[in-house]
Amino acid sequence: MALSIGELSKATNTKVETIRYYERIGLLPKPARTSGNYRAYGDGELGRLSFIRRSRDLGFSLDQVRALLRLSDDRSCDCAGIDRIAREHLLEVDRKLADLTAMRRELKSVIDSCDGGVVADCRIIEALAPEPIA
């Protein structure tokens, strides 16, 4: 099966420019070319791009994706390295969730302190800029 870049784009819900970018940075191999010099992708590229896309959707960085791909290319390799990368990413997600929860709590507190009225007495503006805005 040979897919054009547009077909690969649609099949993986990935923008054409993103596919080209992944090729430039080495996440995707340079594809074969047709006699008309168009890119021709096969099942391997489709699978690899789907893997990249899903990894990115889960928030893995490009460096993490690169490491996951390198590890997954050796099918006989122990999966401890993959597990380590995934666990480190989960810790980062947990840290971000904690930060967002704290941010939400603070924002809700600021909003709840507002009694309405005029801007001059607005508790939200006061909390955001303790000094008068010029």
VEXMIMAR-412016 format. One record per atom (N, C-alpha, C): atom name; residue in three letters; y, x, z. Coordinates in Angstrom, 2 decimals, m for minus. Last residue first. Example, Ala and Ser with C-alpha at 12.3 -4.5 7.8 and 13.67 -1.06 7.14 Angstrom:
# VEXMIMAR-412016
> atom  type  north  east  up
> N  SER  m2.25  12.85  7.08 .
> CA  SER  m1.06  13.67  7.14 .
> C  SER  0.03  12.90  7.87 .
> N  ALA  m5.69  13.19  7.80 .
> CA  ALA  m4.50  12.30  7.80 .
> C  ALA  m3.30  13.20  7.80 .
***
This chain:
# VEXMIMAR-412016
> atom  type  north  east  up
> N  ALA  52.05  m1.86  36.18 .
> CA  ALA  53.40  m1.77  35.60 .
> C  ALA  53.45  m2.48  34.28 .
> N  ILE  50.36  m3.33  38.83 .
> CA  ILE  50.27  m2.91  37.42 .
> C  ILE  51.68  m2.94  36.83 .
> N  PRO  50.25  m2.14  42.19 .
> CA  PRO  50.79  m3.06  41.18 .
> C  PRO  50.69  m2.46  39.77 .
> N  GLU  47.08  m1.01  43.37 .
> CA  GLU  48.51  m0.73  43.16 .
> C  GLU  49.01  m1.69  42.10 .
> N  PRO  44.50  m1.97  43.09 .
> CA  PRO  45.17  m2.10  44.40 .
> C  PRO  46.66  m1.79  44.34 .
> N  ALA  42.99  m3.49  40.77 .
> CA  ALA  44.12  m2.56  40.76 .
> C  ALA  44.88  m2.71  42.07 .
> N  LEU  40.82  m5.07  41.46 .
> CA  LEU  40.70  m4.17  40.32 .
> C  LEU  41.80  m3.12  40.30 .
> N  ALA  41.77  m6.55  43.62 .
> CA  ALA  40.57  m5.72  43.80 .
> C  ALA  40.42  m4.70  42.67 .
> N  GLU  43.92  m7.86  42.42 .
> CA  GLU  44.15  m6.96  43.54 .
> C  GLU  42.96  m6.02  43.76 .
> N  ILE  42.60  m9.45  40.57 .
> CA  ILE  43.52  m8.41  40.09 .
> C  ILE  43.77  m7.39  41.19 .
> N  ILE  41.27  m11.06  42.46 .
> CA  ILE  40.50  m10.29  41.47 .
> C  ILE  41.37  m9.14  40.95 .
> N  ARG  43.25  m12.35  43.89 .
> CA  ARG  42.40  m11.38  44.60 .
> C  ARG  41.59  m10.52  43.62 .
> N  CYS  46.48  m13.12  42.96 .
> CA  CYS  45.08  m13.11  42.50 .
> C  CYS  44.29  m11.99  43.17 .
> N  ASP  49.13  m13.54  43.30 .
> CA  ASP  48.28  m13.62  44.49 .
> C  ASP  46.79  m13.51  44.16 .
> N  ALA  50.15  m13.40  40.76 .
> CA  ALA  50.74  m12.52  41.78 .
> C  ALA  49.89  m12.48  43.04 .
> N  VAL  48.89  m15.50  39.45 .
> CA  VAL  48.42  m14.14  39.22 .
> C  VAL  48.94  m13.19  40.30 .
> N  VAL  48.42  m18.33  41.64 .
> CA  VAL  49.16  m17.58  40.63 .
> C  VAL  48.64  m16.14  40.57 .
> N  GLY  45.40  m20.17  42.21 .
> CA  GLY  46.83  m19.94  42.43 .
> C  GLY  47.44  m19.15  41.30 .
> N  GLY  42.26  m19.10  43.52 .
> CA  GLY  43.07  m19.73  42.48 .
> C  GLY  44.53  m19.41  42.76 .
> N  ASP  41.06  m17.57  45.39 .
> CA  ASP  41.31  m18.96  45.75 .
> C  ASP  42.06  m19.71  44.66 .
> N  CYS  38.60  m15.14  45.28 .
> CA  CYS  39.74  m15.71  44.57 .
> C  CYS  39.87  m17.19  44.92 .
> N  SER  36.26  m14.24  46.32 .
> CA  SER  37.45  m14.09  47.16 .
> C  SER  38.69  m14.72  46.52 .
> N  ASP  34.38  m14.50  44.32 .
> CA  ASP  34.35  m15.48  45.41 .
> C  ASP  35.60  m15.40  46.30 .
> N  ILE  34.98  m12.18  42.85 .
> CA  ILE  35.24  m13.50  42.28 .
> C  ILE  35.29  m14.56  43.37 .
> N  VAL  34.13  m10.21  44.67 .
> CA  VAL  35.52  m10.23  44.20 .
> C  VAL  35.86  m11.62  43.66 .
> N  SER  31.40  m10.88  44.86 .
> CA  SER  32.25  m10.88  46.05 .
> C  SER  33.73  m10.97  45.66 .
> N  LYS  30.58  m10.44  42.25 .
> CA  LYS  30.50  m11.80  42.80 .
> C  LYS  31.40  m11.91  44.03 .
> N  LEU  30.94  m7.65  42.11 .
> CA  LEU  31.71  m8.53  41.24 .
> C  LEU  31.72  m9.96  41.78 .
> N  GLU  29.04  m6.82  44.03 .
> CA  GLU  30.46  m6.50  44.20 .
> C  GLU  31.33  m7.44  43.36 .
> N  ARG  26.66  m7.77  42.83 .
> CA  ARG  27.03  m8.20  44.18 .
> C  ARG  28.52  m7.98  44.42 .
> N  ARG  26.68  m6.36  40.40 .
> CA  ARG  26.74  m7.82  40.40 .
> C  ARG  27.21  m8.34  41.75 .
> N  MET  26.40  m3.75  41.34 .
> CA  MET  27.58  m4.11  40.59 .
> C  MET  27.77  m5.63  40.59 .
> N  ALA  23.85  m3.92  42.48 .
> CA  ALA  25.00  m3.60  43.33 .
> C  ALA  26.30  m4.00  42.65 .
> N  THR  22.41  m4.44  40.13 .
> CA  THR  22.38  m5.40  41.24 .
> C  THR  23.56  m5.18  42.18 .
> N  LEU  22.89  m2.11  38.68 .
> CA  LEU  23.39  m3.39  38.17 .
> C  LEU  23.40  m4.45  39.26 .
> N  ASP  21.54  m0.25  40.31 .
> CA  ASP  22.98  m0.11  40.06 .
> C  ASP  23.58  m1.43  39.58 .
> N  ALA  18.94  m1.27  40.10 .
> CA  ALA  19.58  m1.21  41.41 .
> C  ALA  21.10  m1.09  41.26 .
> N  LEU  18.53  m0.90  37.34 .
> CA  LEU  18.50  m2.25  37.91 .
> C  LEU  19.18  m2.28  39.27 .
> N  LYS  18.61  1.90  37.23 .
> CA  LYS  19.64  1.11  36.54 .
> C  LYS  19.70  m0.31  37.07 .
> N  ARG  16.31  2.49  38.70 .
> CA  ARG  17.63  2.96  39.17 .
> C  ARG  18.75  2.14  38.52 .
> N  ASP  14.36  1.31  37.02 .
> CA  ASP  14.54  0.81  38.39 .
> C  ASP  15.90  1.24  38.96 .
> N  VAL  14.65  2.99  34.81 .
> CA  VAL  14.93  1.55  34.67 .
> C  VAL  15.18  0.95  36.05 .
> N  GLU  13.77  5.38  35.99 .
> CA  GLU  15.14  5.28  35.49 .
> C  GLU  15.55  3.81  35.32 .
> N  LEU  11.10  4.70  36.47 .
> CA  LEU  11.98  5.04  37.60 .
> C  LEU  13.45  4.92  37.19 .
> N  LEU  10.24  4.38  33.83 .
> CA  LEU  10.25  3.22  34.72 .
> C  LEU  11.14  3.49  35.94 .
> N  HIS  10.38  7.03  32.97 .
> CA  HIS  11.27  6.03  32.37 .
> C  HIS  11.36  4.79  33.26 .
> N  GLU  8.36  8.14  34.51 .
> CA  GLU  9.73  8.62  34.68 .
> C  GLU  10.72  7.62  34.11 .
> N  ARG  6.18  6.72  33.40 .
> CA  ARG  6.53  6.54  34.81 .
> C  ARG  7.96  7.02  35.10 .
> N  ALA  6.19  7.69  30.75 .
> CA  ALA  6.38  6.27  31.00 .
> C  ALA  6.80  6.01  32.45 .
> N  ILE  5.68  10.42  31.20 .
> CA  ILE  6.91  10.00  30.52 .
> C  ILE  7.21  8.54  30.82 .
> N  ARG  3.13  10.24  32.43 .
> CA  ARG  4.27  10.84  33.14 .
> C  ARG  5.60  10.39  32.54 .
> N  ASP  1.58  9.13  30.37 .
> CA  ASP  1.75  8.40  31.63 .
> C  ASP  2.96  8.91  32.39 .
> N  ILE  1.65  11.25  28.59 .
> CA  ILE  2.22  9.96  28.19 .
> C  ILE  2.51  9.13  29.44 .
> N  GLY  0.26  13.14  30.09 .
> CA  GLY  1.64  13.40  29.66 .
> C  GLY  2.36  12.12  29.28 .
> N  ALA  m2.28  11.95  30.35 .
> CA  ALA  m1.46  12.20  31.54 .
> C  ALA  0.00  12.43  31.18 .
> N  CYS  m4.16  11.54  28.40 .
> CA  CYS  m2.94  10.73  28.34 .
> C  CYS  m2.03  10.93  29.55 .
> N  ASP  m5.58  14.27  26.63 .
> CA  ASP  m5.50  13.50  27.87 .
> C  ASP  m4.17  12.74  27.87 .
> N  CYS  m6.29  14.10  23.12 .
> CA  CYS  m5.52  14.63  24.24 .
> C  CYS  m5.60  13.69  25.45 .
> N  SER  m7.29  13.10  20.86 .
> CA  SER  m8.28  13.54  21.85 .
> C  SER  m7.60  14.05  23.12 .
> N  ARG  m5.15  12.57  19.17 .
> CA  ARG  m5.89  11.43  19.72 .
> C  ARG  m6.91  11.82  20.79 .
> N  ASP  m2.22  13.74  18.84 .
> CA  ASP  m3.52  14.35  19.18 .
> C  ASP  m4.34  13.30  19.92 .
> N  ASP  m0.07  12.04  18.61 .
> CA  ASP  m0.64  12.60  17.37 .
> C  ASP  m1.98  13.28  17.61 .
> N  SER  0.86  11.51  21.11 .
> CA  SER  m0.03  10.52  20.51 .
> C  SER  m0.66  11.03  19.21 .
> N  LEU  2.57  13.68  21.59 .
> CA  LEU  1.36  13.52  22.39 .
> C  LEU  0.36  12.57  21.72 .
> N  ARG  4.55  13.11  19.69 .
> CA  ARG  3.85  14.40  19.65 .
> C  ARG  2.52  14.29  20.42 .
> N  LEU  5.41  10.61  20.59 .
> CA  LEU  4.80  10.75  19.27 .
> C  LEU  3.98  12.04  19.18 .
> N  LEU  6.49  11.31  23.08 .
> CA  LEU  5.38  10.35  23.01 .
> C  LEU  4.65  10.46  21.66 .
> N  ALA  8.57  13.00  22.24 .
> CA  ALA  7.48  13.53  23.07 .
> C  ALA  6.26  12.61  23.02 .
> N  ARG  10.14  11.14  20.82 .
> CA  ARG  9.63  12.33  20.14 .
> C  ARG  8.44  12.92  20.91 .
> N  VAL  10.77  9.41  22.91 .
> CA  VAL  9.98  8.92  21.77 .
> C  VAL  9.36  10.10  21.03 .
> N  GLN  12.35  11.13  24.45 .
> CA  GLN  11.11  10.60  25.01 .
> C  GLN  10.20  10.09  23.90 .
> N  ASP  14.47  11.51  22.67 .
> CA  ASP  13.67  12.66  23.11 .
> C  ASP  12.33  12.21  23.70 .
> N  LEU  15.44  8.91  22.49 .
> CA  LEU  14.88  9.54  21.30 .
> C  LEU  14.04  10.76  21.68 .
> N  SER  14.36  7.02  25.40 .
> CA  SER  15.33  7.82  24.65 .
> C  SER  14.64  8.40  23.40 .
> N  PHE  13.18  3.69  25.79 .
> CA  PHE  12.89  5.12  25.77 .
> C  PHE  13.94  5.83  24.94 .
> N  GLY  13.56  0.93  25.75 .
> CA  GLY  14.59  1.78  26.34 .
> C  GLY  14.28  3.25  26.40 .
> N  LEU  12.00  m0.76  24.39 .
> CA  LEU  11.70  m0.63  25.82 .
> C  LEU  12.63  0.37  26.51 .
> N  ASP  12.93  m0.31  21.84 .
> CA  ASP  13.18  m1.63  22.44 .
> C  ASP  12.93  m1.60  23.95 .
> N  ARG  11.82  2.22  21.45 .
> CA  ARG  13.28  2.09  21.60 .
> C  ARG  13.65  0.75  22.23 .
> N  SER  9.15  1.45  21.18 .
> CA  SER  9.56  2.39  22.24 .
> C  SER  11.05  2.28  22.51 .
> N  ARG  9.31  m0.13  18.89 .
> CA  ARG  8.90  m0.74  20.16 .
> C  ARG  9.31  0.15  21.34 .
> N  ARG  10.11  1.85  17.01 .
> CA  ARG  10.93  0.66  17.24 .
> C  ARG  10.60  0.02  18.59 .
> N  ILE  7.96  3.61  17.07 .
> CA  ILE  9.31  4.07  17.43 .
> C  ILE  10.17  2.88  17.82 .
> N  PHE  5.91  1.89  16.16 .
> CA  PHE  5.81  2.55  17.46 .
> C  PHE  7.20  2.98  17.95 .
> N  SER  6.90  1.32  13.62 .
> CA  SER  6.69  0.21  14.56 .
> C  SER  6.61  0.76  15.99 .
> N  LEU  6.78  3.88  12.51 .
> CA  LEU  8.08  3.25  12.71 .
> C  LEU  7.97  2.07  13.68 .
> N  ARG  3.97  4.19  12.48 .
> CA  ARG  4.81  5.12  13.24 .
> C  ARG  6.18  4.50  13.52 .
> N  GLY  3.15  2.11  10.77 .
> CA  GLY  2.69  2.17  12.15 .
> C  GLY  3.58  3.03  13.02 .
> N  LEU  4.50  2.91  8.42 .
> CA  LEU  4.73  1.58  8.99 .
> C  LEU  4.32  1.57  10.46 .
> N  GLU  3.35  5.38  7.96 .
> CA  GLU  4.78  5.31  8.27 .
> C  GLU  5.13  3.96  8.90 .
> N  GLY  0.71  4.49  7.43 .
> CA  GLY  1.01  5.46  8.49 .
> C  GLY  2.46  5.41  8.92 .
> N  ASP  0.90  2.83  5.21 .
> CA  ASP  0.53  2.25  6.49 .
> C  ASP  0.86  3.19  7.66 .
> N  GLY  3.74  4.26  3.41 .
> CA  GLY  2.40  3.72  3.55 .
> C  GLY  2.16  3.15  4.93 .
> N  TYR  6.58  4.28  1.23 .
> CA  TYR  5.99  4.37  2.58 .
> C  TYR  4.62  3.71  2.59 .
> N  ALA  8.51  5.91  m0.93 .
> CA  ALA  7.30  5.08  m0.92 .
> C  ALA  6.59  5.30  0.42 .
> N  ARG  11.75  6.16  m2.36 .
> CA  ARG  10.87  6.40  m1.21 .
> C  ARG  9.69  5.43  m1.28 .
> N  TYR  12.07  6.93  m5.82 .
> CA  TYR  12.30  6.04  m4.70 .
> C  TYR  11.33  6.39  m3.57 .
> N  ASN  11.70  8.32  m8.21 .
> CA  ASN  12.30  9.02  m7.07 .
> C  ASN  12.72  8.09  m5.93 .
> N  GLY  10.10  7.16  m10.06 .
> CA  GLY  11.54  6.90  m10.19 .
> C  GLY  12.35  7.50  m9.05 .
> N  SER  7.65  7.77  m9.09 .
> CA  SER  8.07  8.47  m10.31 .
> C  SER  9.56  8.26  m10.57 .
> N  THR  8.26  7.87  m5.52 .
> CA  THR  7.70  7.28  m6.73 .
> C  THR  8.16  8.10  m7.93 .
> N  ARG  7.48  10.08  m2.84 .
> CA  ARG  8.45  9.51  m3.79 .
> C  ARG  7.71  8.94  m4.99 .
> N  ALA  6.69  9.99  0.67 .
> CA  ALA  6.36  10.32  m0.72 .
> C  ALA  7.41  9.65  m1.61 .
> N  PRO  9.10  10.66  3.28 .
> CA  PRO  8.10  9.87  2.57 .
> C  PRO  7.79  10.44  1.19 .
> N  LYS  9.22  12.86  5.97 .
> CA  LYS  9.81  12.54  4.67 .
> C  LYS  8.75  11.79  3.86 .
> N  PRO  8.24  11.28  9.07 .
> CA  PRO  8.12  12.32  8.04 .
> C  PRO  8.84  11.89  6.76 .
> N  LEU  10.34  10.41  11.76 .
> CA  LEU  9.53  9.94  10.63 .
> C  LEU  9.41  11.07  9.63 .
> N  LEU  11.68  12.17  13.35 .
> CA  LEU  10.78  11.20  13.98 .
> C  LEU  9.84  10.59  12.95 .
> N  GLY  13.53  13.92  12.14 .
> CA  GLY  12.13  14.30  12.23 .
> C  GLY  11.20  13.35  12.97 .
> N  ILE  16.09  13.29  11.57 .
> CA  ILE  15.87  13.97  12.85 .
> C  ILE  14.39  14.26  13.10 .
> N  ARG  15.80  12.05  9.05 .
> CA  ARG  16.63  13.26  9.18 .
> C  ARG  16.34  14.01  10.47 .
> N  GLU  14.23  9.81  9.70 .
> CA  GLU  13.70  10.84  8.81 .
> C  GLU  14.47  12.15  8.99 .
> N  TYR  16.03  8.41  11.28 .
> CA  TYR  14.77  8.87  11.88 .
> C  TYR  14.09  9.93  11.01 .
> N  TYR  17.93  7.86  9.24 .
> CA  TYR  18.28  8.70  10.39 .
> C  TYR  17.02  9.26  11.05 .
> N  ARG  16.49  6.09  7.65 .
> CA  ARG  16.93  7.37  7.09 .
> C  ARG  17.29  8.35  8.21 .
> N  ILE  16.25  4.01  9.52 .
> CA  ILE  15.05  4.65  8.96 .
> C  ILE  15.42  6.02  8.41 .
> N  THR  18.93  3.35  9.82 .
> CA  THR  18.19  3.85  10.98 .
> C  THR  16.93  4.56  10.52 .
> N  GLU  19.54  2.35  7.31 .
> CA  GLU  20.21  3.56  7.77 .
> C  GLU  19.50  4.17  8.97 .
> N  VAL  17.94  0.03  7.33 .
> CA  VAL  17.65  1.10  6.38 .
> C  VAL  18.29  2.41  6.85 .
> N  LYS  17.04  m1.29  10.53 .
> CA  LYS  18.01  m1.10  9.46 .
> C  LYS  17.63  0.11  8.61 .
> N  THR  14.06  m3.00  11.18 .
> CA  THR  14.83  m1.78  11.41 .
> C  THR  15.79  m1.59  10.24 .
> N  ASN  11.86  m4.73  11.12 .
> CA  ASN  13.15  m5.19  11.64 .
> C  ASN  14.02  m4.00  12.06 .
> N  THR  9.63  m4.01  9.81 .
> CA  THR  9.78  m3.49  11.17 .
> C  THR  11.08  m3.94  11.84 .
> N  ALA  9.82  m5.24  7.34 .
> CA  ALA  8.55  m5.32  8.06 .
> C  ALA  8.68  m4.89  9.52 .
> N  LYS  12.40  m4.51  6.47 .
> CA  LYS  12.10  m5.91  6.81 .
> C  LYS  10.84  m6.02  7.66 .
> N  SER  11.98  m1.75  6.08 .
> CA  SER  13.05  m2.23  6.94 .
> C  SER  12.75  m3.66  7.41 .
> N  LEU  10.02  m1.75  4.15 .
> CA  LEU  9.73  m1.18  5.47 .
> C  LEU  10.74  m1.67  6.49 .
> N  GLU  11.53  m2.83  2.07 .
> CA  GLU  10.36  m3.56  2.57 .
> C  GLU  9.96  m3.07  3.95 .
> N  GLY  13.43  m0.80  1.76 .
> CA  GLY  13.86  m2.16  2.08 .
> C  GLY  12.72  m2.99  2.65 .
> N  ILE  11.85  1.33  0.99 .
> CA  ILE  12.57  1.42  2.25 .
> C  ILE  13.05  0.04  2.70 .
> N  SER  8.74  m0.01  m0.24 .
> CA  SER  10.06  0.58  m0.44 .
> C  SER  10.74  0.65  0.93 .
> N  LEU  5.33  0.78  0.30 .
> CA  LEU  6.49  m0.04  0.64 .
> C  LEU  7.76  0.71  0.27 .
> N  ALA  2.12  0.69  m0.90 .
> CA  ALA  3.38  1.44  m0.94 .
> C  ALA  4.53  0.47  m0.71 .
> N  MET  m1.18  0.85  0.00 .
> CA  MET  0.00  0.00  0.00 .
> C  MET  1.24  0.89  0.00 .
***
